[in-house]
Amino acid sequence: MNKYWYKNAVIYSLDVETFKDSNGDGIGDFKGLKESLPYLSSLGVTCLWLLPFFDTPNKDNGYDVRDYYKVDARLGDMGHFAELIDSADEAGIRVIIDLAVNHTSTQHEWFQKSRKGKDSKYRDFYIWVDEKPKNDNNNMMTGGEDGGSNWKYDEEADAFYYHTFFSHQPDLNISNEDVQKEIFRIMHFWLKLGVSGFRIDAAPHMFTEKGKVDFGEDPHSIFRHFREFVETHKKDAILLAEVDLEPEKYEKFLGDEDQMHMLFNFYVNNFLFLSFAKEEATPVAKALKKMPQIQEKEQMAIFLRNHDELNLDKLSDKEKEEVFKVFAPDENMRIFGRGIRRRLASMLGNDRKKIELAHSLLFTLPGTPVLRYGEEIGMGEDLSMEGRSSVRTVMQWADRKNGGFSDARTEKLIRNVISEGDFGYQKVNVNDQHRDPDSLLHWMERAINTRKEFPEFGWGNYEVLDTGSSKVLAHCRQSDKGLAIALHNFSSEEQKVKLKLKESEDIIDIFGDKKYKKFNTDTQEITLSPYGYRWLHKRHNFL
């Protein structure tokens, strides 16, 4: 058993309902995903992160949970889920699932019972007040929807309940020990069904001041209990948290290797896109230097795009406008005043060199890479869809009806299929790229397999190296097994750089945008083509 499997994993994120439909009803399902596992295995994926698939009214893409012990009937049943887990295990792919316990649906049994009266056991499962506070919108996360207030009046309870997101998603009172026990039961249930861990949704919001809730002197003891519980019941299970905060606050959620195993690196992600927009390496280099060195059992999760908007709130207003100007020039491409609702390939103008550069960074920056479904073939978005749905179109498998996602009538599809333009399924699909040795898909396979072959990129401390060029990022990671160095040219012009390395002998060139001559260990001068990248490596030999 490898307790630290997540340090060198390749995680692939998907929503079951938009991935592959097996029964022709227009909705992706567990059986369709199971049948797609050979494709994911050949790509090099070692872990699936499944977005919420619990029983739900589905008003918020499944994050409004009605029952944590049931699956959405549209996707199949518990038997289908068990078959998926077994097949994934046979393919060498782990599965982690979303644990959305910040809130529930208003249709959840707990909330329905909490409305009945103040004497109900479930009253304190949520956050109720008799009178709405004056400052009632301090923590709205949905752009002022639902009237712009965190408090919603409920007639049956004759009281107001708190919600961080939508009003149909009342926040759970995480400080309540009975709520924590219920969360433990939920985790226990799914761990016994074979999952390898949980992605903790909106982790910082669990401790936000909400009404009269008291989290005590050490609110993070809750996460310590989560960690202890998970590792007790499955020693190699992990907790991957969504923590969209500044780097100096990451340690609060990692603790002394006793809270989260992994955190998404939103901070570096923001400055990475600023670097793309400016064609300068300096912003992301500065961001990396602010990151704390992580301990042996910890890891950061690196990503380019996810299932939500590209939230740019770590940038200054001026920096944000620079990114908007390049990647979201039209108002319809923006959302919530803080983010971009486009996919990566279209943001980068469908430029193969830029797309390769971005993913080369994904696979070499400090942490574990997380791919979004369809990213490996360069899928685009559909801006005619509302809100975040623009980046949640169905997977494009082939140049045939509905992109090969489903045999249903097109109007019955759960989400739109992109059928026009450069990103339509006729031009962007798995089947065609399988047959083309020069396709993005085949490049992704090579990059992922190289990344897995050289685990130094996922381990050890890292250092940003001086290149003498503001256009080129160079960073290295060193572990007991070897030294890994990556160089990336953010500009449209060729760059020549020199590296000052403590170790310069026996360094080899393992991957890049073209074939290079042997690395020159005398001068360390390296030529990078426009948007070029190189991965260098030195293996430590121990007797």
Secondary structure as GFF3:
##gff-version 3
##sequence-region A 1 543
A	DSSP	three_ten_helix	5	8	.	.	.	ID=ss1
A	DSSP	beta_strand	11	14	.	.	.	ID=ss2
A	DSSP	three_ten_helix	16	18	.	.	.	ID=ss3
A	DSSP	alpha_helix	30	35	.	.	.	ID=ss4
A	DSSP	alpha_helix	37	43	.	.	.	ID=ss5
A	DSSP	beta_strand	47	50	.	.	.	ID=ss6
A	DSSP	beta_strand	54	55	.	.	.	ID=ss7
A	DSSP	beta_strand	67	71	.	.	.	ID=ss8
A	DSSP	three_ten_helix	73	75	.	.	.	ID=ss9
A	DSSP	alpha_helix	78	90	.	.	.	ID=ss10
A	DSSP	beta_strand	94	99	.	.	.	ID=ss11
A	DSSP	alpha_helix	109	114	.	.	.	ID=ss12
A	DSSP	three_ten_helix	121	125	.	.	.	ID=ss13
A	DSSP	beta_strand	128	129	.	.	.	ID=ss14
A	DSSP	three_ten_helix	146	148	.	.	.	ID=ss15
A	DSSP	beta_strand	151	154	.	.	.	ID=ss16
A	DSSP	beta_strand	159	162	.	.	.	ID=ss17
A	DSSP	alpha_helix	177	192	.	.	.	ID=ss18
A	DSSP	beta_strand	197	200	.	.	.	ID=ss19
A	DSSP	three_ten_helix	203	207	.	.	.	ID=ss20
A	DSSP	alpha_helix	221	233	.	.	.	ID=ss21
A	DSSP	beta_strand	238	241	.	.	.	ID=ss22
A	DSSP	three_ten_helix	247	249	.	.	.	ID=ss23
A	DSSP	alpha_helix	250	254	.	.	.	ID=ss24
A	DSSP	beta_strand	262	264	.	.	.	ID=ss25
A	DSSP	alpha_helix	266	278	.	.	.	ID=ss26
A	DSSP	alpha_helix	282	290	.	.	.	ID=ss27
A	DSSP	beta_strand	299	303	.	.	.	ID=ss28
A	DSSP	beta_strand	310	311	.	.	.	ID=ss29
A	DSSP	alpha_helix	317	327	.	.	.	ID=ss30
A	DSSP	three_ten_helix	331	333	.	.	.	ID=ss31
A	DSSP	beta_strand	334	335	.	.	.	ID=ss32
A	DSSP	beta_strand	339	340	.	.	.	ID=ss33
A	DSSP	alpha_helix	344	347	.	.	.	ID=ss34
A	DSSP	alpha_helix	352	364	.	.	.	ID=ss35
A	DSSP	beta_strand	368	372	.	.	.	ID=ss36
A	DSSP	three_ten_helix	375	377	.	.	.	ID=ss37
A	DSSP	three_ten_helix	387	391	.	.	.	ID=ss38
A	DSSP	three_ten_helix	401	404	.	.	.	ID=ss39
A	DSSP	three_ten_helix	410	412	.	.	.	ID=ss40
A	DSSP	alpha_helix	430	435	.	.	.	ID=ss41
A	DSSP	alpha_helix	440	453	.	.	.	ID=ss42
A	DSSP	three_ten_helix	455	458	.	.	.	ID=ss43
A	DSSP	beta_strand	461	465	.	.	.	ID=ss44
A	DSSP	beta_strand	472	478	.	.	.	ID=ss45
A	DSSP	beta_strand	482	489	.	.	.	ID=ss46
A	DSSP	beta_strand	495	498	.	.	.	ID=ss47
A	DSSP	beta_strand	508	512	.	.	.	ID=ss48
A	DSSP	beta_strand	525	528	.	.	.	ID=ss49
A	DSSP	beta_strand	533	539	.	.	.	ID=ss50
###
